[in-house]
């Protein structure tokens, strides 16, 4: 079975280093899959659940924005925020969701960058509330 290397990195260091056979990530424009020998790409990430499987099992991470670089046999995920669903804080997610929804409702005009950040926060928080502690 073909495989590729996965690295998930945050400002505090590596979160995951694993050999995988597939991954599903929350892109800024929707969920997408990555498999070995995928076309090279640089993809903006949104917020939500990232999952991956490989010869030694798999895992899930909640991520909040960032980029994914697919190159050769490597998937590199660079994000400010990545944690397992068991580590997620529901209270924080409720606060993030309330803040994002309030800003979206109050705004008369949002530039692309602000809209993307608020949408990422909203999707991340909704995913935490659905998956945390499952």
N, CA, C and O atoms as a GROMACS GRO file, in nm:
protein
  536
    1UNK      N    1   0.083  -0.117   0.000
    1UNK     CA    2   0.000   0.000   0.000
    1UNK      C    3   0.088   0.124   0.000
    1UNK      O    4   0.185   0.133   0.076
    2UNK      N    5   0.056   0.219  -0.084
    2UNK     CA    6   0.133   0.344  -0.092
    2UNK      C    7   0.110   0.426   0.033
    2UNK      O    8   0.004   0.421   0.095
    3UNK      N    9   0.212   0.502   0.070
    3UNK     CA   10   0.200   0.585   0.189
    3UNK      C   11   0.270   0.718   0.166
    3UNK      O   12   0.343   0.738   0.069
    4UNK      N   13   0.245   0.809   0.260
    4UNK     CA   14   0.311   0.939   0.257
    4UNK      C   15   0.339   0.982   0.400
    4UNK      O   16   0.281   0.929   0.495
    5UNK      N   17   0.428   1.078   0.415
    5UNK     CA   18   0.462   1.129   0.548
    5UNK      C   19   0.373   1.247   0.583
    5UNK      O   20   0.354   1.338   0.502
    6UNK      N   21   0.319   1.245   0.704
    6UNK     CA   22   0.237   1.354   0.755
    6UNK      C   23   0.313   1.424   0.867
    6UNK      O   24   0.365   1.360   0.958
    7UNK      N   25   0.320   1.557   0.859
    7UNK     CA   26   0.373   1.639   0.967
    7UNK      C   27   0.271   1.748   0.996
    7UNK      O   28   0.230   1.821   0.906
    8UNK      N   29   0.231   1.758   1.121
    8UNK     CA   30   0.143   1.866   1.165
    8UNK      C   31   0.224   1.948   1.264
    8UNK      O   32   0.272   1.897   1.366
    9UNK      N   33   0.240   2.077   1.232
    9UNK     CA   34   0.327   2.164   1.310
    9UNK      C   35   0.251   2.288   1.355
    9UNK      O   36   0.175   2.348   1.278
   10UNK      N   37   0.272   2.327   1.482
   10UNK     CA   38   0.218   2.450   1.538
   10UNK      C   39   0.336   2.535   1.584
   10UNK      O   40   0.450   2.489   1.580
   11UNK      N   41   0.312   2.658   1.627
   11UNK     CA   42   0.422   2.740   1.676
   11UNK      C   43   0.497   2.678   1.795
   11UNK      O   44   0.613   2.712   1.820
   12UNK      N   45   0.433   2.587   1.867
   12UNK     CA   46   0.499   2.524   1.982
   12UNK      C   47   0.572   2.396   1.945
   12UNK      O   48   0.637   2.336   2.031
   13UNK      N   49   0.564   2.354   1.819
   13UNK     CA   50   0.637   2.235   1.776
   13UNK      C   51   0.551   2.135   1.701
   13UNK      O   52   0.436   2.163   1.668
   14UNK      N   53   0.609   2.019   1.675
   14UNK     CA   54   0.540   1.913   1.602
   14UNK      C   55   0.431   1.850   1.687
   14UNK      O   56   0.453   1.820   1.805
   15UNK      N   57   0.314   1.831   1.628
   15UNK     CA   58   0.202   1.768   1.695
   15UNK      C   59   0.189   1.622   1.650
   15UNK      O   60   0.161   1.533   1.730
   16UNK      N   61   0.210   1.600   1.520
   16UNK     CA   62   0.202   1.465   1.463
   16UNK      C   63   0.314   1.449   1.362
   16UNK      O   64   0.339   1.537   1.280
   17UNK      N   65   0.380   1.335   1.368
   17UNK     CA   66   0.475   1.289   1.266
   17UNK      C   67   0.437   1.144   1.243
   17UNK      O   68   0.455   1.060   1.331
   18UNK      N   69   0.385   1.112   1.124
   18UNK     CA   70   0.334   0.978   1.102
   18UNK      C   71   0.338   0.942   0.954
   18UNK      O   72   0.339   1.028   0.867
   19UNK      N   73   0.341   0.813   0.929
   19UNK     CA   74   0.325   0.761   0.794
   19UNK      C   75   0.176   0.735   0.777
   19UNK      O   76   0.114   0.670   0.861
   20UNK      N   77   0.117   0.786   0.668
   20UNK     CA   78  -0.027   0.772   0.647
   20UNK      C   79  -0.058   0.719   0.508
   20UNK      O   80   0.025   0.725   0.418
   21UNK      N   81  -0.179   0.667   0.493
   21UNK     CA   82  -0.227   0.624   0.362
   21UNK      C   83  -0.333   0.719   0.308
   21UNK      O   84  -0.363   0.719   0.189
   22UNK      N   85  -0.391   0.801   0.397
   22UNK     CA   86  -0.487   0.902   0.354
   22UNK      C   87  -0.513   1.001   0.466
   22UNK      O   88  -0.491   0.972   0.584
   23UNK      N   89  -0.562   1.119   0.427
   23UNK     CA   90  -0.597   1.222   0.525
   23UNK      C   91  -0.715   1.301   0.471
   23UNK      O   92  -0.730   1.317   0.349
   24UNK      N   93  -0.798   1.350   0.560
   24UNK     CA   94  -0.909   1.438   0.526
   24UNK      C   95  -0.891   1.565   0.608
   24UNK      O   96  -0.873   1.559   0.730
   25UNK      N   97  -0.896   1.680   0.541
   25UNK     CA   98  -0.871   1.808   0.606
   25UNK      C   99  -0.982   1.908   0.578
   25UNK      O  100  -1.047   1.902   0.473
   26UNK      N  101  -1.004   2.000   0.673
   26UNK     CA  102  -1.102   2.106   0.648
   26UNK      C  103  -1.037   2.222   0.573
   26UNK      O  104  -0.965   2.302   0.633
   27UNK      N  105  -1.062   2.232   0.445
   27UNK     CA  106  -1.008   2.342   0.367
   27UNK      C  107  -1.093   2.467   0.385
   27UNK      O  108  -1.206   2.459   0.432
   28UNK      N  109  -1.039   2.580   0.348
   28UNK     CA  110  -1.114   2.705   0.357
   28UNK      C  111  -1.238   2.700   0.268
   28UNK      O  112  -1.338   2.765   0.297
   29UNK      N  113  -1.231   2.622   0.159
   29UNK     CA  114  -1.344   2.611   0.067
   29UNK      C  115  -1.420   2.479   0.081
   29UNK      O  116  -1.505   2.448  -0.002
   30UNK      N  117  -1.390   2.402   0.185
   30UNK     CA  118  -1.459   2.276   0.207
   30UNK      C  119  -1.361   2.164   0.239
   30UNK      O  120  -1.240   2.181   0.228
   31UNK      N  121  -1.415   2.051   0.277
   31UNK     CA  122  -1.334   1.935   0.316
   31UNK      C  123  -1.272   1.872   0.192
   31UNK      O  124  -1.335   1.864   0.087
   32UNK      N  125  -1.145   1.828   0.206
   32UNK     CA  126  -1.077   1.763   0.094
   32UNK      C  127  -0.994   1.645   0.144
   32UNK      O  128  -0.954   1.641   0.260
   33UNK      N  129  -0.968   1.551   0.054
   33UNK     CA  130  -0.889   1.433   0.086
   33UNK      C  131  -0.752   1.440   0.021
   33UNK      O  132  -0.735   1.500  -0.085
   34UNK      N  133  -0.656   1.376   0.086
   34UNK     CA  134  -0.520   1.368   0.034
   34UNK      C  135  -0.477   1.223   0.038
   34UNK      O  136  -0.494   1.155   0.140
   35UNK      N  137  -0.421   1.176  -0.072
   35UNK     CA  138  -0.373   1.039  -0.083
   35UNK      C  139  -0.231   1.040  -0.137
   35UNK      O  140  -0.188   1.140  -0.194
   36UNK      N  141  -0.157   0.930  -0.121
   36UNK     CA  142  -0.022   0.924  -0.178
   36UNK      C  143  -0.025   0.956  -0.328
   36UNK      O  144  -0.121   0.923  -0.397
   37UNK      N  145   0.080   1.020  -0.375
   37UNK     CA  146   0.095   1.063  -0.514
   37UNK      C  147  -0.007   1.169  -0.555
   37UNK      O  148  -0.040   1.183  -0.673
   38UNK      N  149  -0.056   1.244  -0.457
   38UNK     CA  150  -0.146   1.356  -0.482
   38UNK      C  151  -0.071   1.464  -0.560
   38UNK      O  152   0.050   1.479  -0.543
   39UNK      N  153  -0.140   1.536  -0.642
   39UNK     CA  154  -0.078   1.649  -0.713
   39UNK      C  155  -0.022   1.748  -0.611
   39UNK      O  156  -0.084   1.769  -0.507
   40UNK      N  157   0.092   1.809  -0.638
   40UNK     CA  158   0.145   1.912  -0.547
   40UNK      C  159   0.044   2.026  -0.533
   40UNK      O  160  -0.020   2.067  -0.630
   41UNK      N  161   0.031   2.076  -0.410
   41UNK     CA  162  -0.067   2.182  -0.386
   41UNK      C  163  -0.032   2.256  -0.257
   41UNK      O  164   0.035   2.203  -0.168
   42UNK      N  165  -0.078   2.380  -0.250
   42UNK     CA  166  -0.071   2.460  -0.130
   42UNK      C  167  -0.214   2.507  -0.105
   42UNK      O  168  -0.271   2.581  -0.185
   43UNK      N  169  -0.274   2.462   0.007
   43UNK     CA  170  -0.416   2.482   0.030
   43UNK      C  171  -0.440   2.554   0.162
   43UNK      O  172  -0.384   2.516   0.265
   44UNK      N  173  -0.521   2.659   0.158
   44UNK     CA  174  -0.561   2.730   0.280
   44UNK      C  175  -0.657   2.640   0.359
   44UNK      O  176  -0.748   2.579   0.302
   45UNK      N  177  -0.634   2.634   0.489
   45UNK     CA  178  -0.719   2.552   0.574
   45UNK      C  179  -0.822   2.637   0.646
   45UNK      O  180  -0.802   2.755   0.673
   46UNK      N  181  -0.933   2.574   0.676
   46UNK     CA  182  -1.038   2.636   0.756
   46UNK      C  183  -1.032   2.579   0.897
   46UNK      O  184  -0.925   2.541   0.945
   47UNK      N  185  -1.144   2.573   0.960
   47UNK     CA  186  -1.150   2.514   1.093
   47UNK      C  187  -1.232   2.387   1.090
   47UNK      O  188  -1.329   2.377   1.015
   48UNK      N  189  -1.193   2.289   1.170
   48UNK     CA  190  -1.269   2.165   1.176
   48UNK      C  191  -1.183   2.046   1.210
   48UNK      O  192  -1.075   2.059   1.268
   49UNK      N  193  -1.233   1.930   1.174
   49UNK     CA  194  -1.170   1.804   1.211
   49UNK      C  195  -1.084   1.751   1.097
   49UNK      O  196  -1.130   1.737   0.984
   50UNK      N  197  -0.960   1.723   1.129
   50UNK     CA  198  -0.867   1.657   1.037
   50UNK      C  199  -0.856   1.513   1.083
   50UNK      O  200  -0.839   1.486   1.202
   51UNK      N  201  -0.866   1.419   0.989
   51UNK     CA  202  -0.848   1.278   1.024
   51UNK      C  203  -0.746   1.217   0.929
   51UNK      O  204  -0.728   1.262   0.816
   52UNK      N  205  -0.680   1.112   0.980
   52UNK     CA  206  -0.580   1.045   0.898
   52UNK      C  207  -0.573   0.899   0.938
   52UNK      O  208  -0.601   0.863   1.053
   53UNK      N  209  -0.536   0.814   0.840
   53UNK     CA  210  -0.518   0.672   0.867
   53UNK      C  211  -0.386   0.629   0.806
   53UNK      O  212  -0.338   0.687   0.708
   54UNK      N  213  -0.330   0.525   0.865
   54UNK     CA  214  -0.203   0.472   0.816
   54UNK      C  215  -0.184   0.331   0.864
   54UNK      O  216  -0.274   0.273   0.926
   55UNK      N  217  -0.067   0.274   0.837
   55UNK     CA  218  -0.040   0.135   0.873
   55UNK      C  219  -0.047   0.111   1.024
   55UNK      O  220  -0.079   0.000   1.067
   56UNK      N  221  -0.018   0.211   1.104
   56UNK     CA  222  -0.020   0.196   1.250
   56UNK      C  223  -0.147   0.252   1.313
   56UNK      O  224  -0.148   0.281   1.432
   57UNK      N  225  -0.252   0.266   1.235
   57UNK     CA  226  -0.376   0.322   1.286
   57UNK      C  227  -0.396   0.462   1.230
   57UNK      O  228  -0.355   0.492   1.118
   58UNK      N  229  -0.459   0.545   1.308
   58UNK     CA  230  -0.487   0.680   1.260
   58UNK      C  231  -0.514   0.772   1.377
   58UNK      O  232  -0.484   0.741   1.492
   59UNK      N  233  -0.571   0.886   1.344
   59UNK     CA  234  -0.601   0.982   1.448
   59UNK      C  235  -0.685   1.096   1.395
   59UNK      O  236  -0.716   1.104   1.276
   60UNK      N  237  -0.723   1.183   1.488
   60UNK     CA  238  -0.802   1.300   1.456
   60UNK      C  239  -0.743   1.420   1.530
   60UNK      O  240  -0.694   1.408   1.642
   61UNK      N  241  -0.750   1.534   1.465
   61UNK     CA  242  -0.708   1.659   1.526
   61UNK      C  243  -0.810   1.767   1.491
   61UNK      O  244  -0.862   1.770   1.380
   62UNK      N  245  -0.837   1.852   1.585
   62UNK     CA  246  -0.915   1.972   1.559
   62UNK      C  247  -0.816   2.081   1.521
   62UNK      O  248  -0.725   2.112   1.597
   63UNK      N  249  -0.835   2.139   1.403
   63UNK     CA  250  -0.744   2.244   1.360
   63UNK      C  251  -0.823   2.372   1.332
   63UNK      O  252  -0.943   2.369   1.305
   64UNK      N  253  -0.751   2.482   1.341
   64UNK     CA  254  -0.815   2.613   1.326
   64UNK      C  255  -0.729   2.699   1.235
   64UNK      O  256  -0.644   2.776   1.280
   65UNK      N  257  -0.752   2.684   1.102
   65UNK     CA  258  -0.680   2.763   1.004
   65UNK      C  259  -0.542   2.709   0.975
   65UNK      O  260  -0.500   2.608   1.031
   66UNK      N  261  -0.471   2.777   0.887
   66UNK     CA  262  -0.336   2.738   0.850
   66UNK      C  263  -0.327   2.705   0.702
   66UNK      O  264  -0.410   2.747   0.622
   67UNK      N  265  -0.224   2.629   0.668
   67UNK     CA  266  -0.203   2.586   0.531
   67UNK      C  267  -0.161   2.440   0.528
   67UNK      O  268  -0.102   2.388   0.623
   68UNK      N  269  -0.192   2.374   0.418
   68UNK     CA  270  -0.146   2.238   0.393
   68UNK      C  271  -0.062   2.242   0.266
   68UNK      O  272  -0.106   2.293   0.163
   69UNK      N  273   0.058   2.187   0.274
   69UNK     CA  274   0.144   2.176   0.157
   69UNK      C  275   0.158   2.029   0.122
   69UNK      O  276   0.202   1.948   0.203
   70UNK      N  277   0.119   1.996   0.000
   70UNK     CA  278   0.131   1.860  -0.050
   70UNK      C  279   0.241   1.861  -0.154
   70UNK      O  280   0.234   1.932  -0.254
   71UNK      N  281   0.344   1.780  -0.129
   71UNK     CA  282   0.459   1.779  -0.218
   71UNK      C  283   0.521   1.640  -0.217
   71UNK      O  284   0.564   1.591  -0.112
   72UNK      N  285   0.524   1.577  -0.334
   72UNK     CA  286   0.581   1.442  -0.341
   72UNK      C  287   0.510   1.347  -0.248
   72UNK      O  288   0.389   1.328  -0.258
   73UNK      N  289   0.585   1.288  -0.156
   73UNK     CA  290   0.525   1.193  -0.062
   73UNK      C  291   0.509   1.255   0.077
   73UNK      O  292   0.517   1.185   0.178
   74UNK      N  293   0.486   1.388   0.082
   74UNK     CA  294   0.477   1.459   0.209
   74UNK      C  295   0.352   1.546   0.216
   74UNK      O  296   0.319   1.616   0.120
   75UNK      N  297   0.284   1.541   0.329
   75UNK     CA  298   0.175   1.633   0.361
   75UNK      C  299   0.219   1.709   0.485
   75UNK      O  300   0.234   1.652   0.593
   76UNK      N  301   0.240   1.839   0.469
   76UNK     CA  302   0.282   1.925   0.578
   76UNK      C  303   0.166   2.017   0.612
   76UNK      O  304   0.118   2.092   0.526
   77UNK      N  305   0.120   2.012   0.737
   77UNK     CA  306   0.012   2.098   0.785
   77UNK      C  307   0.072   2.196   0.885
   77UNK      O  308   0.127   2.155   0.987
   78UNK      N  309   0.061   2.324   0.854
   78UNK     CA  310   0.110   2.429   0.943
   78UNK      C  311  -0.011   2.505   0.993
   78UNK      O  312  -0.086   2.564   0.914
   79UNK      N  313  -0.031   2.504   1.124
   79UNK     CA  314  -0.148   2.567   1.183
   79UNK      C  315  -0.112   2.626   1.319
   79UNK      O  316  -0.019   2.580   1.385
   80UNK      N  317  -0.185   2.727   1.360
   80UNK     CA  318  -0.164   2.786   1.492
   80UNK      C  319  -0.226   2.701   1.601
   80UNK      O  320  -0.188   2.711   1.718
   81UNK      N  321  -0.323   2.617   1.564
   81UNK     CA  322  -0.403   2.549   1.664
   81UNK      C  323  -0.435   2.407   1.618
   81UNK      O  324  -0.506   2.389   1.518
   82UNK      N  325  -0.384   2.306   1.687
   82UNK     CA  326  -0.414   2.165   1.656
   82UNK      C  327  -0.415   2.086   1.786
   82UNK      O  328  -0.317   2.085   1.860
   83UNK      N  329  -0.527   2.021   1.814
   83UNK     CA  330  -0.536   1.938   1.934
   83UNK      C  331  -0.633   1.824   1.913
   83UNK      O  332  -0.718   1.829   1.823
   84UNK      N  333  -0.621   1.722   1.995
   84UNK     CA  334  -0.710   1.607   1.983
   84UNK      C  335  -0.849   1.646   2.035
   84UNK      O  336  -0.861   1.736   2.118
   85UNK      N  337  -0.953   1.579   1.986
   85UNK     CA  338  -1.088   1.610   2.035
   85UNK      C  339  -1.100   1.597   2.187
   85UNK      O  340  -1.179   1.669   2.248
   86UNK      N  341  -1.024   1.507   2.248
   86UNK     CA  342  -1.030   1.490   2.393
   86UNK      C  343  -0.972   1.609   2.469
   86UNK      O  344  -1.006   1.632   2.585
   87UNK      N  345  -0.884   1.684   2.404
   87UNK     CA  346  -0.821   1.801   2.467
   87UNK      C  347  -0.902   1.929   2.448
   87UNK      O  348  -0.872   2.031   2.510
   88UNK      N  349  -1.004   1.923   2.364
   88UNK     CA  350  -1.080   2.043   2.331
   88UNK      C  351  -1.158   2.094   2.452
   88UNK      O  352  -1.208   2.017   2.534
   89UNK      N  353  -1.167   2.225   2.461
   89UNK     CA  354  -1.237   2.292   2.570
   89UNK      C  355  -1.371   2.343   2.518
   89UNK      O  356  -1.376   2.438   2.439
   90UNK      N  357  -1.479   2.281   2.561
   90UNK     CA  358  -1.614   2.319   2.515
   90UNK      C  359  -1.648   2.463   2.552
   90UNK      O  360  -1.711   2.533   2.474
   91UNK      N  361  -1.607   2.506   2.670
   91UNK     CA  362  -1.636   2.642   2.713
   91UNK      C  363  -1.567   2.744   2.622
   91UNK      O  364  -1.626   2.844   2.583
   92UNK      N  365  -1.441   2.716   2.590
   92UNK     CA  366  -1.369   2.804   2.498
   92UNK      C  367  -1.436   2.805   2.361
   92UNK      O  368  -1.450   2.910   2.299
   93UNK      N  369  -1.478   2.688   2.314
   93UNK     CA  370  -1.544   2.678   2.183
   93UNK      C  371  -1.674   2.757   2.182
   93UNK      O  372  -1.705   2.824   2.083
   94UNK      N  373  -1.750   2.751   2.289
   94UNK     CA  374  -1.874   2.827   2.297
   94UNK      C  375  -1.846   2.977   2.290
   94UNK      O  376  -1.919   3.051   2.225
   95UNK      N  377  -1.739   3.020   2.356
   95UNK     CA  378  -1.699   3.161   2.354
   95UNK      C  379  -1.653   3.203   2.214
   95UNK      O  380  -1.692   3.310   2.166
   96UNK      N  381  -1.572   3.119   2.149
   96UNK     CA  382  -1.524   3.148   2.013
   96UNK      C  383  -1.643   3.157   1.918
   96UNK      O  384  -1.649   3.247   1.834
   97UNK      N  385  -1.738   3.064   1.930
   97UNK     CA  386  -1.855   3.063   1.843
   97UNK      C  387  -1.940   3.188   1.866
   97UNK      O  388  -1.983   3.251   1.769
   98UNK      N  389  -1.964   3.224   1.990
   98UNK     CA  390  -2.045   3.343   2.019
   98UNK      C  391  -1.979   3.468   1.963
   98UNK      O  392  -2.046   3.555   1.907
   99UNK      N  393  -1.848   3.478   1.980
   99UNK     CA  394  -1.774   3.594   1.930
   99UNK      C  395  -1.779   3.602   1.778
   99UNK      O  396  -1.802   3.710   1.723
  100UNK      N  397  -1.759   3.490   1.710
  100UNK     CA  398  -1.761   3.488   1.564
  100UNK      C  399  -1.900   3.522   1.512
  100UNK      O  400  -1.914   3.600   1.418
  101UNK      N  401  -2.003   3.463   1.572
  101UNK     CA  402  -2.140   3.488   1.527
  101UNK      C  403  -2.178   3.634   1.549
  101UNK      O  404  -2.243   3.696   1.464
  102UNK      N  405  -2.139   3.689   1.662
  102UNK     CA  406  -2.168   3.828   1.693
  102UNK      C  407  -2.101   3.921   1.591
  102UNK      O  408  -2.164   4.015   1.541
  103UNK      N  409  -1.975   3.896   1.560
  103UNK     CA  410  -1.903   3.978   1.463
  103UNK      C  411  -1.963   3.966   1.323
  103UNK      O  412  -1.973   4.065   1.251
  104UNK      N  413  -2.003   3.844   1.286
  104UNK     CA  414  -2.064   3.825   1.154
  104UNK      C  415  -2.198   3.896   1.144
  104UNK      O  416  -2.229   3.955   1.040
  105UNK      N  417  -2.278   3.892   1.249
  105UNK     CA  418  -2.409   3.956   1.248
  105UNK      C  419  -2.399   4.108   1.253
  105UNK      O  420  -2.480   4.178   1.192
  106UNK      N  421  -2.300   4.160   1.325
  106UNK     CA  422  -2.287   4.305   1.343
  106UNK      C  423  -2.221   4.375   1.226
  106UNK      O  424  -2.238   4.496   1.208
  107UNK      N  425  -2.147   4.302   1.147
  107UNK     CA  426  -2.068   4.364   1.041
  107UNK      C  427  -2.154   4.407   0.923
  107UNK      O  428  -2.238   4.332   0.874
  108UNK      N  429  -2.132   4.529   0.880
  108UNK     CA  430  -2.197   4.577   0.760
  108UNK      C  431  -2.116   4.536   0.638
  108UNK      O  432  -2.170   4.504   0.532
  109UNK      N  433  -1.983   4.537   0.655
  109UNK     CA  434  -1.892   4.498   0.549
  109UNK      C  435  -1.774   4.424   0.611
  109UNK      O  436  -1.720   4.467   0.713
  110UNK      N  437  -1.734   4.313   0.549
  110UNK     CA  438  -1.617   4.238   0.595
  110UNK      C  439  -1.522   4.218   0.478
  110UNK      O  440  -1.565   4.178   0.370
  111UNK      N  441  -1.394   4.246   0.499
  111UNK     CA  442  -1.297   4.215   0.394
  111UNK      C  443  -1.276   4.064   0.392
  111UNK      O  444  -1.316   3.994   0.486
  112UNK      N  445  -1.216   4.014   0.286
  112UNK     CA  446  -1.200   3.869   0.267
  112UNK      C  447  -1.125   3.803   0.383
  112UNK      O  448  -1.163   3.695   0.429
  113UNK      N  449  -1.020   3.868   0.430
  113UNK     CA  450  -0.938   3.812   0.538
  113UNK      C  451  -1.019   3.798   0.668
  113UNK      O  452  -1.012   3.695   0.735
  114UNK      N  453  -1.094   3.900   0.703
  114UNK     CA  454  -1.175   3.896   0.825
  114UNK      C  455  -1.286   3.793   0.813
  114UNK      O  456  -1.311   3.717   0.907
  115UNK      N  457  -1.351   3.788   0.698
  115UNK     CA  458  -1.457   3.690   0.676
  115UNK      C  459  -1.402   3.548   0.687
  115UNK      O  460  -1.465   3.461   0.747
  116UNK      N  461  -1.285   3.524   0.629
  116UNK     CA  462  -1.225   3.391   0.636
  116UNK      C  463  -1.191   3.353   0.780
  116UNK      O  464  -1.217   3.240   0.822
  117UNK      N  465  -1.134   3.448   0.856
  117UNK     CA  466  -1.099   3.421   0.996
  117UNK      C  467  -1.224   3.390   1.078
  117UNK      O  468  -1.224   3.295   1.157
  118UNK      N  469  -1.329   3.469   1.061
  118UNK     CA  470  -1.453   3.446   1.137
  118UNK      C  471  -1.520   3.315   1.097
  118UNK      O  472  -1.571   3.243   1.182
  119UNK      N  473  -1.518   3.284   0.969
  119UNK     CA  474  -1.576   3.156   0.922
  119UNK      C  475  -1.496   3.037   0.975
  119UNK      O  476  -1.554   2.936   1.014
  120UNK      N  477  -1.364   3.050   0.976
  120UNK     CA  478  -1.278   2.945   1.030
  120UNK      C  479  -1.307   2.925   1.178
  120UNK      O  480  -1.321   2.811   1.225
  121UNK      N  481  -1.316   3.035   1.253
  121UNK     CA  482  -1.347   3.025   1.396
  121UNK      C  483  -1.482   2.959   1.418
  121UNK      O  484  -1.497   2.875   1.506
  122UNK      N  485  -1.582   2.998   1.338
  122UNK     CA  486  -1.716   2.942   1.352
  122UNK      C  487  -1.715   2.791   1.326
  122UNK      O  488  -1.769   2.715   1.405
  123UNK      N  489  -1.654   2.748   1.215
  123UNK     CA  490  -1.652   2.605   1.182
  123UNK      C  491  -1.572   2.525   1.285
  123UNK      O  492  -1.611   2.414   1.321
  124UNK      N  493  -1.461   2.582   1.332
  124UNK     CA  494  -1.382   2.516   1.436
  124UNK      C  495  -1.466   2.496   1.561
  124UNK      O  496  -1.474   2.384   1.614
  125UNK      N  497  -1.529   2.602   1.610
  125UNK     CA  498  -1.607   2.595   1.734
  125UNK      C  499  -1.724   2.498   1.719
  125UNK      O  500  -1.751   2.420   1.810
  126UNK      N  501  -1.794   2.501   1.607
  126UNK     CA  502  -1.905   2.409   1.585
  126UNK      C  503  -1.856   2.264   1.585
  126UNK      O  504  -1.923   2.176   1.638
  127UNK      N  505  -1.741   2.240   1.526
  127UNK     CA  506  -1.685   2.105   1.523
  127UNK      C  507  -1.645   2.059   1.662
  127UNK      O  508  -1.669   1.944   1.699
  128UNK      N  509  -1.584   2.148   1.741
  128UNK     CA  510  -1.549   2.113   1.879
  128UNK      C  511  -1.675   2.075   1.956
  128UNK      O  512  -1.676   1.974   2.026
  129UNK      N  513  -1.780   2.153   1.943
  129UNK     CA  514  -1.903   2.125   2.017
  129UNK      C  515  -1.968   1.994   1.974
  129UNK      O  516  -2.036   1.930   2.053
  130UNK      N  517  -1.948   1.954   1.848
  130UNK     CA  518  -2.002   1.827   1.800
  130UNK      C  519  -1.917   1.707   1.840
  130UNK      O  520  -1.970   1.599   1.867
  131UNK      N  521  -1.784   1.726   1.844
  131UNK     CA  522  -1.694   1.611   1.859
  131UNK      C  523  -1.623   1.600   1.993
  131UNK      O  524  -1.580   1.490   2.028
  132UNK      N  525  -1.610   1.707   2.067
  132UNK     CA  526  -1.532   1.703   2.192
  132UNK      C  527  -1.589   1.600   2.286
  132UNK      O  528  -1.707   1.600   2.319
  133UNK      N  529  -1.500   1.511   2.330
  133UNK     CA  530  -1.538   1.408   2.425
  133UNK      C  531  -1.624   1.297   2.368
  133UNK      O  532  -1.693   1.228   2.442
  134UNK      N  533  -1.621   1.279   2.232
  134UNK     CA  534  -1.703   1.171   2.176
  134UNK      C  535  -1.641   1.036   2.195
  134UNK      O  536  -1.698   0.935   2.153
   0.00000   0.00000   0.00000
